[in-house]
Amino acid sequence: MIAGFSDFISRVVSHLKELGGARAAALAVGLAGLAYATDKLVSDKDSLLAKTTGLDRDWLLIGLFLLSVMLVTWIIIVEWPSVRRIEGLHTPGEMVDAKSDDLEEKRERSPALTEAVLTQLIPTLFPSAEAPEEGITMPGDDVRAAGEKNRYMLVGLYSRKEARFVGYASFWPVRDEIGEKLIKGEMTDSDLRAEHVLGEDERHLCNYAIVPGIGVIGKTTKLRNHRGIRLVRTLKKMIAAEYLNTPGRKITMIAIGYSDPGRAWCKLLEMKQESEVTYGDGKYFPVFARAMTVDDLL
């Protein structure tokens, strides 16, 4: 039982490391303060609290014990759903690996990255029977035109060892009316066109953005997992630096859950399902959204 509880606490702490922001800092300080105060205030050698209040030391111990139980209960109630979701994924601590040293992060669009995405990565990751050479995506000309308007819509991973791009994530900052249509399921990411995108000089005014495509390639599941986490972190860094670098800024992030891992990541980011959307083949996919600050993102 103790071993199981210790494992749970270990997983909670691992999760809290990734929370960032005020919640993680406050909880970390609170736990550290409680441990330190408990040791100092009720130790046999220096029972300061008992001396100051005149209360019986045993009653003080009972009170502090109940306080500790309440704190642990609060952690379980508040954080347990997130911990359970993390169990089904590869946690951030597992992602750092020597194999990642071979990777170069590309935090903005380049012609080489764009062409690799359109001609290699999308056809491999999102194959289409109707258009096997293109895969499932918006028209290539619109992807290129959108990239010309705004460099900060695409990140990638380049493997020096393999001499090729091995992962990409697209991030389309869209106009408000387009963002609202996407959330309601009135249009899909495949319907996006260059004119729907905010230009580079407008990016700090962005209120809505969608991640229409993200994926990595690799020979083994372990390698793909490592690359996947590195790619997500690269995307987060770009968004934080280029879109959420003003205090208090929020962007409503939108994503369509094509796959189980994609839906799991949406839930991990505490995104809420707002609607469903179909691509015309009779299959419906959940549309997730959440207004995020830089603390929520990182």
Phi and psi in degrees as GROMACS dihedral restraints (atoms count N, CA, C in turn):
[ dihedral_restraints ]
;  ai    aj    ak    al  type     phi  dphi    fc
    3     4     5     6     1   -62.2    20    10
    4     5     6     7     1   -41.9    20    10
    6     7     8     9     1   -62.2    20    10
    7     8     9    10     1   -40.6    20    10
    9    10    11    12     1   -65.0    20    10
   10    11    12    13     1   -41.2    20    10
   12    13    14    15     1   -66.2    20    10
   13    14    15    16     1   -39.7    20    10
   15    16    17    18     1   -62.6    20    10
   16    17    18    19     1   -38.8    20    10
   18    19    20    21     1   -64.8    20    10
   19    20    21    22     1   -39.9    20    10
   21    22    23    24     1   -62.4    20    10
   22    23    24    25     1   -47.7    20    10
   24    25    26    27     1   -60.2    20    10
   25    26    27    28     1   -39.8    20    10
   27    28    29    30     1   -60.3    20    10
   28    29    30    31     1   -42.1    20    10
   30    31    32    33     1   -68.7    20    10
   31    32    33    34     1   -37.7    20    10
   33    34    35    36     1   -62.4    20    10
   34    35    36    37     1   -46.7    20    10
   36    37    38    39     1   -61.9    20    10
   37    38    39    40     1   -41.0    20    10
   39    40    41    42     1   -59.9    20    10
   40    41    42    43     1   -41.3    20    10
   42    43    44    45     1   -65.5    20    10
   43    44    45    46     1   -43.0    20    10
   45    46    47    48     1   -64.9    20    10
   46    47    48    49     1   -28.4    20    10
   48    49    50    51     1   -60.9    20    10
   49    50    51    52     1   -29.2    20    10
   51    52    53    54     1   -92.0    20    10
   52    53    54    55     1    -6.9    20    10
   54    55    56    57     1   -67.6    20    10
   55    56    57    58     1   -43.6    20    10
   57    58    59    60     1    66.8    20    10
   58    59    60    61     1   174.5    20    10
   60    61    62    63     1    71.6    20    10
   61    62    63    64     1  -165.9    20    10
   63    64    65    66     1   -67.6    20    10
   64    65    66    67     1   -35.7    20    10
   66    67    68    69     1   -60.8    20    10
   67    68    69    70     1   -49.2    20    10
   69    70    71    72     1   -66.3    20    10
   70    71    72    73     1   -42.9    20    10
   72    73    74    75     1   -63.2    20    10
   73    74    75    76     1   -45.6    20    10
   75    76    77    78     1   -63.8    20    10
   76    77    78    79     1   -42.6    20    10
   78    79    80    81     1   -68.3    20    10
   79    80    81    82     1   -40.3    20    10
   81    82    83    84     1   -62.9    20    10
   82    83    84    85     1   -45.9    20    10
   84    85    86    87     1   -63.8    20    10
   85    86    87    88     1   -41.4    20    10
   87    88    89    90     1   -62.1    20    10
   88    89    90    91     1   -45.4    20    10
   90    91    92    93     1   -64.6    20    10
   91    92    93    94     1   -43.7    20    10
   93    94    95    96     1   -63.8    20    10
   94    95    96    97     1   -42.9    20    10
   96    97    98    99     1   -63.5    20    10
   97    98    99   100     1   -40.3    20    10
   99   100   101   102     1   -64.0    20    10
  100   101   102   103     1   -44.1    20    10
  102   103   104   105     1   -63.1    20    10
  103   104   105   106     1   -44.6    20    10
  105   106   107   108     1   -66.0    20    10
  106   107   108   109     1   -46.6    20    10
  108   109   110   111     1   -64.5    20    10
  109   110   111   112     1   -40.9    20    10
  111   112   113   114     1   -60.7    20    10
  112   113   114   115     1   -43.3    20    10
  114   115   116   117     1   -63.7    20    10
  115   116   117   118     1   -44.7    20    10
  117   118   119   120     1   -75.8    20    10
  118   119   120   121     1   -40.0    20    10
  120   121   122   123     1   -79.0    20    10
  121   122   123   124     1   -27.4    20    10
  123   124   125   126     1  -120.1    20    10
  124   125   126   127     1    11.9    20    10
  126   127   128   129     1   -68.3    20    10
  127   128   129   130     1   152.3    20    10
  129   130   131   132     1   -59.6    20    10
  130   131   132   133     1   -34.8    20    10
  132   133   134   135     1   -76.2    20    10
  133   134   135   136     1   -34.7    20    10
  135   136   137   138     1  -143.0    20    10
  136   137   138   139     1    71.4    20    10
  138   139   140   141     1   -85.1    20    10
  139   140   141   142     1    70.6    20    10
  141   142   143   144     1   -60.9    20    10
  142   143   144   145     1   -43.0    20    10
  144   145   146   147     1   -63.5    20    10
  145   146   147   148     1   -41.9    20    10
  147   148   149   150     1   -64.0    20    10
  148   149   150   151     1   -41.5    20    10
  150   151   152   153     1   -66.1    20    10
  151   152   153   154     1   -40.0    20    10
  153   154   155   156     1   -71.1    20    10
  154   155   156   157     1   -43.4    20    10
  156   157   158   159     1   -89.3    20    10
  157   158   159   160     1   -20.2    20    10
  159   160   161   162     1    77.7    20    10
  160   161   162   163     1     7.9    20    10
  162   163   164   165     1   -83.4    20    10
  163   164   165   166     1   156.6    20    10
  165   166   167   168     1   -67.6    20    10
  166   167   168   169     1   135.7    20    10
  168   169   170   171     1   -60.8    20    10
  169   170   171   172     1   -36.4    20    10
  171   172   173   174     1   -63.4    20    10
  172   173   174   175     1   -39.1    20    10
  174   175   176   177     1   -67.3    20    10
  175   176   177   178     1   -36.2    20    10
  177   178   179   180     1   -62.8    20    10
  178   179   180   181     1   -42.3    20    10
  180   181   182   183     1   -62.1    20    10
  181   182   183   184     1   -40.6    20    10
  183   184   185   186     1   -63.7    20    10
  184   185   186   187     1   -43.0    20    10
  186   187   188   189     1   -62.4    20    10
  187   188   189   190     1   -45.0    20    10
  189   190   191   192     1   -67.6    20    10
  190   191   192   193     1   -34.4    20    10
  192   193   194   195     1   -63.2    20    10
  193   194   195   196     1   -45.2    20    10
  195   196   197   198     1   -64.0    20    10
  196   197   198   199     1   -37.4    20    10
  198   199   200   201     1   -62.0    20    10
  199   200   201   202     1   -41.7    20    10
  201   202   203   204     1   -64.5    20    10
  202   203   204   205     1   -41.6    20    10
  204   205   206   207     1   -61.8    20    10
  205   206   207   208     1   -42.3    20    10
  207   208   209   210     1   -62.7    20    10
  208   209   210   211     1   -40.2    20    10
  210   211   212   213     1   -65.6    20    10
  211   212   213   214     1   -45.4    20    10
  213   214   215   216     1   -63.9    20    10
  214   215   216   217     1   -39.8    20    10
  216   217   218   219     1   -61.3    20    10
  217   218   219   220     1   -41.5    20    10
  219   220   221   222     1   -61.8    20    10
  220   221   222   223     1   -42.5    20    10
  222   223   224   225     1   -60.2    20    10
  223   224   225   226     1   -44.5    20    10
  225   226   227   228     1   -63.0    20    10
  226   227   228   229     1   -46.3    20    10
  228   229   230   231     1   -64.9    20    10
  229   230   231   232     1   -45.4    20    10
  231   232   233   234     1   -78.6    20    10
  232   233   234   235     1   -42.5    20    10
  234   235   236   237     1  -100.2    20    10
  235   236   237   238     1   -13.3    20    10
  237   238   239   240     1   -56.7    20    10
  238   239   240   241     1   -44.5    20    10
  240   241   242   243     1   -57.5    20    10
  241   242   243   244     1   -40.3    20    10
  243   244   245   246     1   -68.7    20    10
  244   245   246   247     1   -38.9    20    10
  246   247   248   249     1   -63.6    20    10
  247   248   249   250     1   -41.8    20    10
  249   250   251   252     1   -61.3    20    10
  250   251   252   253     1   -39.3    20    10
  252   253   254   255     1   -67.1    20    10
  253   254   255   256     1   -38.4    20    10
  255   256   257   258     1   -64.0    20    10
  256   257   258   259     1   -32.9    20    10
  258   259   260   261     1   -58.0    20    10
  259   260   261   262     1   -29.8    20    10
  261   262   263   264     1   -85.2    20    10
  262   263   264   265     1    -2.4    20    10
  264   265   266   267     1  -119.5    20    10
  265   266   267   268     1   177.7    20    10
  267   268   269   270     1   -92.2    20    10
  268   269   270   271     1   115.8    20    10
  270   271   272   273     1   -70.5    20    10
  271   272   273   274     1   155.9    20    10
  273   274   275   276     1   -54.4    20    10
  274   275   276   277     1   -34.6    20    10
  276   277   278   279     1   -63.8    20    10
  277   278   279   280     1   -21.4    20    10
  279   280   281   282     1   -86.4    20    10
  280   281   282   283     1    -7.4    20    10
  282   283   284   285     1   -85.2    20    10
  283   284   285   286     1   -26.1    20    10
  285   286   287   288     1   -76.9    20    10
  286   287   288   289     1   122.9    20    10
  288   289   290   291     1  -150.1    20    10
  289   290   291   292     1   153.8    20    10
  291   292   293   294     1   -57.8    20    10
  292   293   294   295     1   -30.7    20    10
  294   295   296   297     1   -62.0    20    10
  295   296   297   298     1   -26.0    20    10
  297   298   299   300     1   -69.6    20    10
  298   299   300   301     1   -20.1    20    10
  300   301   302   303     1   -64.2    20    10
  301   302   303   304     1   -19.6    20    10
  303   304   305   306     1   -78.0    20    10
  304   305   306   307     1    -9.5    20    10
  306   307   308   309     1   -96.2    20    10
  307   308   309   310     1   143.2    20    10
  309   310   311   312     1  -111.2    20    10
  310   311   312   313     1   129.9    20    10
  312   313   314   315     1   -85.5    20    10
  313   314   315   316     1   130.4    20    10
  315   316   317   318     1  -112.9    20    10
  316   317   318   319     1   110.7    20    10
  318   319   320   321     1  -100.2    20    10
  319   320   321   322     1    12.0    20    10
  321   322   323   324     1  -153.5    20    10
  322   323   324   325     1   161.1    20    10
  324   325   326   327     1   -65.8    20    10
  325   326   327   328     1   145.6    20    10
  327   328   329   330     1  -141.7    20    10
  328   329   330   331     1   157.0    20    10
  330   331   332   333     1   -56.3    20    10
  331   332   333   334     1   -39.6    20    10
  333   334   335   336     1   -64.9    20    10
  334   335   336   337     1   -42.6    20    10
  336   337   338   339     1   -66.0    20    10
  337   338   339   340     1   -44.1    20    10
  339   340   341   342     1   -57.9    20    10
  340   341   342   343     1   -46.8    20    10
  342   343   344   345     1   -67.5    20    10
  343   344   345   346     1   -37.2    20    10
  345   346   347   348     1   -63.3    20    10
  346   347   348   349     1   -39.6    20    10
  348   349   350   351     1   -64.8    20    10
  349   350   351   352     1   -46.6    20    10
  351   352   353   354     1   -72.6    20    10
  352   353   354   355     1   -36.3    20    10
  354   355   356   357     1  -101.2    20    10
  355   356   357   358     1   -18.6    20    10
  357   358   359   360     1  -122.0    20    10
  358   359   360   361     1   -54.4    20    10
  360   361   362   363     1   -73.3    20    10
  361   362   363   364     1   -50.0    20    10
  363   364   365   366     1   -62.6    20    10
  364   365   366   367     1   -47.0    20    10
  366   367   368   369     1   -60.0    20    10
  367   368   369   370     1   -29.8    20    10
  369   370   371   372     1   -78.9    20    10
  370   371   372   373     1   -44.9    20    10
  372   373   374   375     1   -82.3    20    10
  373   374   375   376     1   -34.9    20    10
  375   376   377   378     1  -129.7    20    10
  376   377   378   379     1    68.7    20    10
  378   379   380   381     1   -66.4    20    10
  379   380   381   382     1   149.5    20    10
  381   382   383   384     1  -130.4    20    10
  382   383   384   385     1   128.7    20    10
  384   385   386   387     1   -66.3    20    10
  385   386   387   388     1   -32.5    20    10
  387   388   389   390     1   -75.3    20    10
  388   389   390   391     1   -33.2    20    10
  390   391   392   393     1  -138.2    20    10
  391   392   393   394     1    72.4    20    10
  393   394   395   396     1   -59.4    20    10
  394   395   396   397     1   -28.4    20    10
  396   397   398   399     1   -82.9    20    10
  397   398   399   400     1   -14.3    20    10
  399   400   401   402     1  -110.3    20    10
  400   401   402   403     1   -31.4    20    10
  402   403   404   405     1    75.6    20    10
  403   404   405   406     1  -173.9    20    10
  405   406   407   408     1   -87.8    20    10
  406   407   408   409     1   108.9    20    10
  408   409   410   411     1  -165.5    20    10
  409   410   411   412     1   172.6    20    10
  411   412   413   414     1   -74.9    20    10
  412   413   414   415     1   165.9    20    10
  414   415   416   417     1   -55.4    20    10
  415   416   417   418     1   137.8    20    10
  417   418   419   420     1   -57.2    20    10
  418   419   420   421     1   -37.1    20    10
  420   421   422   423     1   -63.3    20    10
  421   422   423   424     1   -36.9    20    10
  423   424   425   426     1   -70.6    20    10
  424   425   426   427     1   -36.0    20    10
  426   427   428   429     1   -62.0    20    10
  427   428   429   430     1   -45.5    20    10
  429   430   431   432     1   -65.2    20    10
  430   431   432   433     1   -43.2    20    10
  432   433   434   435     1   -65.1    20    10
  433   434   435   436     1   -40.0    20    10
  435   436   437   438     1   -63.5    20    10
  436   437   438   439     1   -40.1    20    10
  438   439   440   441     1   -64.8    20    10
  439   440   441   442     1   -30.5    20    10
  441   442   443   444     1   -68.6    20    10
  442   443   444   445     1   -31.5    20    10
  444   445   446   447     1   -75.1    20    10
  445   446   447   448     1   -30.8    20    10
  447   448   449   450     1  -152.7    20    10
  448   449   450   451     1   115.0    20    10
  450   451   452   453     1   -68.5    20    10
  451   452   453   454     1   -26.0    20    10
  453   454   455   456     1   -94.5    20    10
  454   455   456   457     1    56.8    20    10
  456   457   458   459     1  -127.8    20    10
  457   458   459   460     1     2.6    20    10
  459   460   461   462     1  -153.8    20    10
  460   461   462   463     1   132.2    20    10
  462   463   464   465     1  -126.1    20    10
  463   464   465   466     1   159.4    20    10
  465   466   467   468     1  -151.8    20    10
  466   467   468   469     1   167.5    20    10
  468   469   470   471     1  -119.8    20    10
  469   470   471   472     1   129.0    20    10
  471   472   473   474     1  -114.1    20    10
  472   473   474   475     1   127.0    20    10
  474   475   476   477     1   -92.6    20    10
  475   476   477   478     1   115.5    20    10
  477   478   479   480     1   -65.9    20    10
  478   479   480   481     1   -35.8    20    10
  480   481   482   483     1   -65.7    20    10
  481   482   483   484     1   -42.8    20    10
  483   484   485   486     1   -90.4    20    10
  484   485   486   487     1    -9.1    20    10
  486   487   488   489     1    55.2    20    10
  487   488   489   490     1    47.1    20    10
  489   490   491   492     1  -162.3    20    10
  490   491   492   493     1   163.4    20    10
  492   493   494   495     1   -77.2    20    10
  493   494   495   496     1   134.8    20    10
  495   496   497   498     1  -120.4    20    10
  496   497   498   499     1     5.7    20    10
  498   499   500   501     1  -171.4    20    10
  499   500   501   502     1   154.0    20    10
  501   502   503   504     1  -151.9    20    10
  502   503   504   505     1   157.6    20    10
  504   505   506   507     1  -143.4    20    10
  505   506   507   508     1   127.4    20    10
  507   508   509   510     1  -101.8    20    10
  508   509   510   511     1   147.8    20    10
  510   511   512   513     1  -140.8    20    10
  511   512   513   514     1   106.9    20    10
  513   514   515   516     1  -103.6    20    10
  514   515   516   517     1   109.3    20    10
  516   517   518   519     1   -78.9    20    10
  517   518   519   520     1   114.7    20    10
  519   520   521   522     1  -112.5    20    10
  520   521   522   523     1   162.2    20    10
  522   523   524   525     1   -67.6    20    10
  523   524   525   526     1   155.3    20    10
  525   526   527   528     1   -54.7    20    10
  526   527   528   529     1   -45.4    20    10
  528   529   530   531     1   -65.2    20    10
  529   530   531   532     1   -31.2    20    10
  531   532   533   534     1   -73.1    20    10
  532   533   534   535     1   -41.3    20    10
  534   535   536   537     1   -59.6    20    10
  535   536   537   538     1   -41.7    20    10
  537   538   539   540     1   -66.2    20    10
  538   539   540   541     1   -37.9    20    10
  540   541   542   543     1   -66.4    20    10
  541   542   543   544     1   -40.3    20    10
  543   544   545   546     1   -62.3    20    10
  544   545   546   547     1   -44.5    20    10
  546   547   548   549     1   -62.8    20    10
  547   548   549   550     1   -38.4    20    10
  549   550   551   552     1   -78.5    20    10
  550   551   552   553     1    -6.8    20    10
  552   553   554   555     1    78.6    20    10
  553   554   555   556     1    19.6    20    10
  555   556   557   558     1   -84.5    20    10
  556   557   558   559     1   -11.2    20    10
  558   559   560   561     1  -153.8    20    10
  559   560   561   562     1   159.4    20    10
  561   562   563   564     1  -105.9    20    10
  562   563   564   565     1   170.3    20    10
  564   565   566   567     1   -67.0    20    10
  565   566   567   568     1   -23.5    20    10
  567   568   569   570     1   -70.3    20    10
  568   569   570   571     1   -16.0    20    10
  570   571   572   573     1   -85.7    20    10
  571   572   573   574     1    -5.5    20    10
  573   574   575   576     1   -66.1    20    10
  574   575   576   577     1   142.4    20    10
  576   577   578   579     1  -131.6    20    10
  577   578   579   580     1   166.5    20    10
  579   580   581   582     1   -58.2    20    10
  580   581   582   583     1   -35.2    20    10
  582   583   584   585     1   -70.9    20    10
  583   584   585   586     1   -12.4    20    10
  585   586   587   588     1   -81.7    20    10
  586   587   588   589     1   -11.5    20    10
  588   589   590   591     1   -94.1    20    10
  589   590   591   592     1   142.6    20    10
  591   592   593   594     1   -76.3    20    10
  592   593   594   595     1   138.4    20    10
  594   595   596   597     1   -70.2    20    10
  595   596   597   598     1   166.6    20    10
  597   598   599   600     1   -57.2    20    10
  598   599   600   601     1   -39.0    20    10
  600   601   602   603     1   -76.3    20    10
  601   602   603   604     1    -6.6    20    10
  603   604   605   606     1  -104.9    20    10
  604   605   606   607     1    -0.4    20    10
  606   607   608   609     1   -62.4    20    10
  607   608   609   610     1   -29.0    20    10
  609   610   611   612     1   -74.9    20    10
  610   611   612   613     1    -6.6    20    10
  612   613   614   615     1  -100.8    20    10
  613   614   615   616     1     2.8    20    10
  615   616   617   618     1   -64.4    20    10
  616   617   618   619     1   130.5    20    10
  618   619   620   621     1  -109.5    20    10
  619   620   621   622     1   -21.9    20    10
  621   622   623   624     1  -134.5    20    10
  622   623   624   625     1   142.5    20    10
  624   625   626   627     1  -150.8    20    10
  625   626   627   628     1   148.4    20    10
  627   628   629   630     1  -125.8    20    10
  628   629   630   631     1   145.5    20    10
  630   631   632   633     1  -101.2    20    10
  631   632   633   634     1    93.1    20    10
  633   634   635   636     1   -79.0    20    10
  634   635   636   637     1   -16.2    20    10
  636   637   638   639     1  -159.2    20    10
  637   638   639   640     1   136.5    20    10
  639   640   641   642     1  -156.0    20    10
  640   641   642   643     1   136.9    20    10
  642   643   644   645     1   178.7    20    10
  643   644   645   646     1   162.8    20    10
  645   646   647   648     1  -135.1    20    10
  646   647   648   649     1   158.6    20    10
  648   649   650   651     1  -121.3    20    10
  649   650   651   652     1   156.9    20    10
  651   652   653   654     1   175.1    20    10
  652   653   654   655     1   158.0    20    10
  654   655   656   657     1   -71.7    20    10
  655   656   657   658     1   -32.0    20    10
  657   658   659   660     1  -122.7    20    10
  658   659   660   661     1   158.3    20    10
  660   661   662   663     1   -61.3    20    10
  661   662   663   664     1   -41.4    20    10
  663   664   665   666     1   -61.6    20    10
  664   665   666   667     1   -43.5    20    10
  666   667   668   669     1   -64.7    20    10
  667   668   669   670     1   -42.4    20    10
  669   670   671   672     1   -64.9    20    10
  670   671   672   673     1   -36.8    20    10
  672   673   674   675     1   -62.4    20    10
  673   674   675   676     1   -44.8    20    10
  675   676   677   678     1   -62.7    20    10
  676   677   678   679     1   -44.9    20    10
  678   679   680   681     1   -66.4    20    10
  679   680   681   682     1   -35.2    20    10
  681   682   683   684     1   -62.1    20    10
  682   683   684   685     1   -44.3    20    10
  684   685   686   687     1   -68.0    20    10
  685   686   687   688     1   -40.7    20    10
  687   688   689   690     1   -61.4    20    10
  688   689   690   691     1   -38.8    20    10
  690   691   692   693     1   -67.0    20    10
  691   692   693   694     1   -44.6    20    10
  693   694   695   696     1   -60.9    20    10
  694   695   696   697     1   -41.3    20    10
  696   697   698   699     1   -65.5    20    10
  697   698   699   700     1   -38.1    20    10
  699   700   701   702     1   -62.4    20    10
  700   701   702   703     1   -43.4    20    10
  702   703   704   705     1   -62.7    20    10
  703   704   705   706     1   -44.9    20    10
  705   706   707   708     1   -61.1    20    10
  706   707   708   709     1   -41.6    20    10
  708   709   710   711     1   -61.5    20    10
  709   710   711   712     1   -42.9    20    10
  711   712   713   714     1   -64.3    20    10
  712   713   714   715     1   -45.7    20    10
  714   715   716   717     1   -62.3    20    10
  715   716   717   718     1   -43.3    20    10
  717   718   719   720     1   -62.4    20    10
  718   719   720   721     1   -41.5    20    10
  720   721   722   723     1   -76.1    20    10
  721   722   723   724     1   -35.4    20    10
  723   724   725   726     1  -104.5    20    10
  724   725   726   727     1   -19.0    20    10
  726   727   728   729     1  -124.4    20    10
  727   728   729   730     1   -27.2    20    10
  729   730   731   732     1  -119.7    20    10
  730   731   732   733     1    35.6    20    10
  732   733   734   735     1   -94.2    20    10
  733   734   735   736     1    12.0    20    10
  735   736   737   738     1  -111.8    20    10
  736   737   738   739     1   131.0    20    10
  738   739   740   741     1   -53.4    20    10
  739   740   741   742     1   132.8    20    10
  741   742   743   744     1    83.8    20    10
  742   743   744   745     1    -4.0    20    10
  744   745   746   747     1   -66.4    20    10
  745   746   747   748     1   141.2    20    10
  747   748   749   750     1  -131.0    20    10
  748   749   750   751     1   144.5    20    10
  750   751   752   753     1  -130.8    20    10
  751   752   753   754     1   134.8    20    10
  753   754   755   756     1   -81.9    20    10
  754   755   756   757     1   109.4    20    10
  756   757   758   759     1   -84.4    20    10
  757   758   759   760     1   135.6    20    10
  759   760   761   762     1  -122.6    20    10
  760   761   762   763     1   140.3    20    10
  762   763   764   765     1  -150.5    20    10
  763   764   765   766     1   144.8    20    10
  765   766   767   768     1  -105.0    20    10
  766   767   768   769     1   125.3    20    10
  768   769   770   771     1   -82.1    20    10
  769   770   771   772     1    88.8    20    10
  771   772   773   774     1   -74.0    20    10
  772   773   774   775     1   -34.3    20    10
  774   775   776   777     1  -132.3    20    10
  775   776   777   778     1   168.2    20    10
  777   778   779   780     1   -60.5    20    10
  778   779   780   781     1   -46.8    20    10
  780   781   782   783     1   -61.4    20    10
  781   782   783   784     1   -38.3    20    10
  783   784   785   786     1   -64.1    20    10
  784   785   786   787     1   -42.2    20    10
  786   787   788   789     1   -67.2    20    10
  787   788   789   790     1   -35.4    20    10
  789   790   791   792     1   -64.5    20    10
  790   791   792   793     1   -40.7    20    10
  792   793   794   795     1   -67.1    20    10
  793   794   795   796     1   -37.2    20    10
  795   796   797   798     1   -61.1    20    10
  796   797   798   799     1   -43.2    20    10
  798   799   800   801     1   -69.6    20    10
  799   800   801   802     1   -36.0    20    10
  801   802   803   804     1   -61.6    20    10
  802   803   804   805     1   -36.3    20    10
  804   805   806   807     1   -83.3    20    10
  805   806   807   808     1     8.3    20    10
  807   808   809   810     1    59.6    20    10
  808   809   810   811     1    33.5    20    10
  810   811   812   813     1   -79.1    20    10
  811   812   813   814     1   144.7    20    10
  813   814   815   816     1  -103.2    20    10
  814   815   816   817     1   137.2    20    10
  816   817   818   819     1   -71.8    20    10
  817   818   819   820     1   125.0    20    10
  819   820   821   822     1  -105.1    20    10
  820   821   822   823     1   -28.5    20    10
  822   823   824   825     1  -166.6    20    10
  823   824   825   826     1  -171.0    20    10
  825   826   827   828     1  -130.2    20    10
  826   827   828   829     1   156.2    20    10
  828   829   830   831     1  -140.9    20    10
  829   830   831   832     1   148.9    20    10
  831   832   833   834     1  -123.2    20    10
  832   833   834   835     1   150.3    20    10
  834   835   836   837     1  -100.2    20    10
  835   836   837   838     1    16.4    20    10
  837   838   839   840     1    93.4    20    10
  838   839   840   841     1     1.3    20    10
  840   841   842   843     1  -103.1    20    10
  841   842   843   844     1     9.2    20    10
  843   844   845   846     1    88.9    20    10
  844   845   846   847     1    -9.2    20    10
  846   847   848   849     1   -94.4    20    10
  847   848   849   850     1   139.7    20    10
  849   850   851   852     1  -114.5    20    10
  850   851   852   853     1   140.7    20    10
  852   853   854   855     1  -125.8    20    10
  853   854   855   856     1   143.7    20    10
  855   856   857   858     1   -72.7    20    10
  856   857   858   859     1   142.4    20    10
  858   859   860   861     1  -106.0    20    10
  859   860   861   862     1   120.4    20    10
  861   862   863   864     1  -105.8    20    10
  862   863   864   865     1   151.1    20    10
  864   865   866   867     1  -154.6    20    10
  865   866   867   868     1   153.8    20    10
  867   868   869   870     1  -164.8    20    10
  868   869   870   871     1   135.0    20    10
  870   871   872   873     1   -77.1    20    10
  871   872   873   874     1   124.8    20    10
  873   874   875   876     1  -126.1    20    10
  874   875   876   877     1   143.0    20    10
  876   877   878   879     1   -99.4    20    10
  877   878   879   880     1   178.0    20    10
  879   880   881   882     1   -65.9    20    10
  880   881   882   883     1   -32.5    20    10
  882   883   884   885     1   -66.4    20    10
  883   884   885   886     1   -39.6    20    10
  885   886   887   888     1   -63.8    20    10
  886   887   888   889     1   -37.7    20    10
  888   889   890   891     1   -72.3    20    10
  889   890   891   892     1   -42.7    20    10
